[in-house]
Amino acid sequence: MTRIIITILVYCLAGWLVCDIDPTREYYWYSGIWHGMFFVVNWVRSCFFDCLYKAEIFSTAYNVFYWIFAILSFPTTFGVFFGYRPDRY
């Protein structure tokens, strides 16, 4: 359990350092990829701190790429949090 909490805190720190979302800036498709990859981390941060997990001002391409990469990031993120390791051959 301690490992999970430390992992979550480290990922939240990494999300804050490399993927902090500015509410006054407009974001485009390439930011949608980046923010989507950090969706879970930013969502956890938004539960405890006053920060965004998705940009408020964005283009349509941002929205499309954001959701594609947010959905793709779920298995990887939860696998890291809970220690999932695929079978190795």
JOKA-V382398 format. One record per backbone hydrogen bond with DSSP energy under -1.0 kcal/mol. NH is the residue of the N-H (numbers start at 0). CO is the residue of the C=O. If there is no record, write none. Layout:
# JOKA-V382398
<<NH	CO> <NH	CO>>
This chain:
# JOKA-V382398
<<4	0> <5	1> <6	2> <7	3> <8	4> <9	5> <10	6> <11	7> <12	8> <13	9> <14	10> <15	11> <16	12> <17	13> <18	14> <24	21> <26	56> <31	27> <32	28> <33	29> <34	30> <35	31> <36	32> <37	33> <38	35> <41	37> <42	38> <43	39> <44	40> <45	41> <46	42> <48	44> <50	48> <58	26> <62	58> <63	59> <64	60> <65	61> <66	62> <67	63> <68	64> <69	65> <70	66> <71	67> <72	68> <76	72> <77	73> <78	74> <79	75> <80	76> <81	77> <83	78>>
